[in-house]
Amino acid sequence: MKKIIVLAVAALSLFLSACDLFPFSLFTTTAATTLPLTQNGTITYLDTDYYAYPYYSSPNYHLDNVDAYNDVLLATRDHIRHANVRVQATVYRTAVIFPGITQTIIESASSGSGVVFLEKDGYYYFLTNHHIIDDEGHTAVYRVEAYGDEEPVEAELVCQDEDLDLAVLRFQKGTRTAVDLIDMTTRLYTRFTPGELVLAVGNPLSVDNNVTFGEFNSMELIANASFRVIFHSALIHEGSSGGALVDLDGNLIGINAWGTESSDEESFAIPLSIVHMFLVNNGLIV
């Protein structure tokens, strides 16, 4: 079975050195968008479609007041922390100790991040990476810790796709009031501008709800994926996998999945268009 390995980057960054952040200008275009075609309730996304999408711009990209800009950053930081979860997967297998005697042992244990995107029928649904929850054909137990939780609770697997490295799990909403849903629609089928500010949230190295920031660089092909991924410079580390990558306003643009050992500023995320296709094709959204 294919294993997708998250390569650790060298260090974590502290969120917000406010004086170093300044707004930048984006341009917009009215070019027609090529949307994926729906056939029998499913859609297919092609890498070439991306280049027909219009560029995205927000009024906040043009703020010329540093205090107002920093307020937007702080609001986005807080919002994406409230949508972030820590997910733990423990995989068990049955081992033969002596002839006729078996014992259940832990095959593997992993921890990563996820982002809540849907509330339905008393459950919160969250996205994460397949490589975090992969049960390798054995029995697995999933536990999740949402914002404000003091202890992890049980989660159940809803759907997964190894090739896309995506999975959805859900857990009971209960009495939680501090969980936010990430925006999944605003940046759907829009292009990114090189230099556009991005923020990553996750739980690297047991640090909960860590937020880093960087820039969108380009859409790239890498060995881990069969589609173009987002290449950006927001630092991610082991445990950040499955966490959200968002724009300045906190809109989801991707799911962080991989880093590299060669540079602290080389991170890769599964783009929102692939995430959307995965969710539509599994009947979770229309």
N, C-alpha and C positions, 0 to 999 in steps of 0.2 A: 504494500500500500504506500502511496506517495506520502512522504512526510515533508511538511513545509516548516522550515526551521527559522525562528526569529533570531537574527544576528544582533547581538547586543551592541549598542553604541557606547561610547566611552563615559559619558557623564550626563547628569540631569541638569537642566537649567532652572533657575528660579523664575517664577512668573512675574512679569511686569517690572521692568526698569523704565518707568513711565517717560522719563525725559528723552529716551532714545527712540520713542515711537512717534512718527509723524504721518499724517495722512498723505496719500498719493493719489494721483489722478488716473482715472480709467476712462476709456472711450467706449461708446456703445455703437451698435450697428443694428440695422433693421433687416439684415439678411434673413431669408426664410429659414425656418428650422426644419430639419429632416427628423421627424419623430419615428421611433420604431413601429413597425407594423404589428397589429394584433391578429393572430390566427389561432382560432380555437381556444381563445382565452389566454394565450401566452404571447410573449413578445420576445424579439431577438434584437440585441443591441450590437451594432457593428462599430469598430473603432473609427472607421471613416466618417460615421455620422457626426462625431464630435466636432469636426471642423466646419460643419454647416450651422452649428448652434450660435446664437447671438451672444456677444459678451454681456456680462452682468455688471451693473453698477448700482451702488447704494448712495443715498444722500450722505451717509456717514463717511463715505470715502472722501468727501470734499470738505469736511470740517476743517476750518483754519484756526480753531480755538483749541489749544492743547488741553485745557481742563475738560472741555466738552468731549474731546476725543478720548481722554483717559477714562471719563465716566462711562463711555460706551464699552471700552475694553473691560472695565471692572464688572459691568452688568453682564457682558458675555461670559466672562470667567465664572461668575457665580451661577449663571444659568446652566452652563454645560457641566459644571460640577454636580448640579442637582439631577442631571440626566444620566450621569455616569454610574456604573455599577462595577463591583468586583465579582468575578465569577471563578469558582473553583470546581475542578473536575477530578474525581478520584475513580480510577478504573480498577476493577477487581477481576481476578481469574481464579479458577479452581485448580489447585495443584494436588497431585497424588503424593502423599507423604509416605505411605506404605501401601502395599497391595490391599485394595479394598478400603483404604482410609484416605480421605481427601480433606483439604483445608482451603478456605477462601483467603487469598492473600492479595495485597495491593500490587497491581501491575505497574501503575504509574499515577502520578499526581501532578496537576498543573494549575496555574493561576493566571488570570488575565483580566481584561476589561470588557465592558460592553456599554451599549447606549440604549436607553429606553425610547421607543418610538411610537408605541401604541398602548392604549388602555381599552380593554374590551372584556365584558362579562366578568368583571371583578378580578381581572388579571392585568399585570404589566408585562408587555412583550419587549424583549431587548435583542439587539443584534450583537454578534461577536464573531470571532474567527473560528472556522472549523477546526483548525489545528489545536485550539485550546481544549475543545470538548471531545475530540476524537476518541471513541471508545475501543478502537482497534478490534471490533467484533466481540468485545467482552461486556460484562455488566458495568455500568457506570452510575455514579451518583453525582448530581450537580447541585451546588449550593451557591447562593448569590447574596451579596450584601449591597443594599441600595443606600442612597444618601440618607443619613440620619439613623440608620440601623446600628444597633449595638452588637448584634449577633447575626451571622448568615442564616438564611432560610433555604428550604429546598426549592429547587427549580426543576422544570421538566423540559425536555427537548421537544421542539415543535417541528423543525425541519432543518436540513443541512445540505450543503453541496461542497464536496471535497475539492472539485475542480475550481470553484470560485472562491474557496476558502471562507465560506460564510455559513453562519448558523443562526437560528432564532430559538430562544428559550423563553419561558414565561414563569412568573411567580405570582402568588396571590397578592392583591393590592393591600388587603387588610385595612388598617387604620392609618396608613401612611398619608401624610399631607405635604411632604417636602420634596417629592419626586416630580421632576419636570419631564415633559416630552420634547424630544428634539424636533426641529422643523425639517421635514423631509421633502418639501415641495418647492420652496422658493428658488433653490439653486439647481433644480432638476432640469437637465438639458440646457445648461448654459455653459459658456466657455470661461476659462480662467485667464487672467492676465498675468504674465510674468512679473514677479514682484508683489503680487497681491498678498496681503497679510493673511496668515492662517494660524489657527490655534489648535493644539492637540491636548486631549484630556485622557487620563488613564491612571493606572495604579502600579507604576514601576517600582520594583524592588521594595514592595510593601509600603510604599508611600501612597496614601489614599488621595484620590482626586487631584493629582498633580497636573498643572496646566503649563504648557510651554508654548512658545510662539516662534514663528519663522515666516518664510515666504514660499509661495508656489513657484516652482522652477519650470516644470514642463510635464508633458505626458510622455511616458517612456515604456518601452518593452523591456521586461526583465525575465530572468530564467524561472522565477517562481510562478509566473502567471501567463495565461494564454491571451491576455488582453492588455491594453495599455493602462498603466497605473499612474497615479499622481506622485510625482517626484517633488518633495518639499524639504524644507530645512528646519522644521519644528522638531526638537529632539524627542525621540522615543527610546525606550529602554525595555528590557525584558520585563513583561508584565503590562506594558502599554498596548500590546496586541488586542485588537477588538474595540479599542476606544475610538471616540469620535474625532474626526478632523473637521473643523468648521471655519467659516469665514468670519469677518469682523463682527457681523451681527449675530453670530451664533447659529447660522443655518448650516445643516449638515452638508458637507461636500464629499466625504469619504470615510472609510473605516481603516484605521491604521493597522498595518499587518507586518511590515518588515523594516529592519534597519540594516546597516552595514558596519563592518569592522574597519573599513577604510577611512571613514570620516564621521565626525559627530553630527554633521549637517546633511546627511544623506538618509532620508526617510521616505517610505513608500506607503501609499494608501490605496485601497480598492475604491474606485470612483463611484459616486452616487448613482450614476446611470446603471452600473452593474448591480449595485445593491437594489435598486428599484426593480430591475428585471427579475432578480431572484425573488423578491417579495411578491411581485405580481404572479409569477409563474408557480408560486407555491400557495396562491390564493389568500394571502394575508392582506393585501391591499388591491384596489382596483386600478 
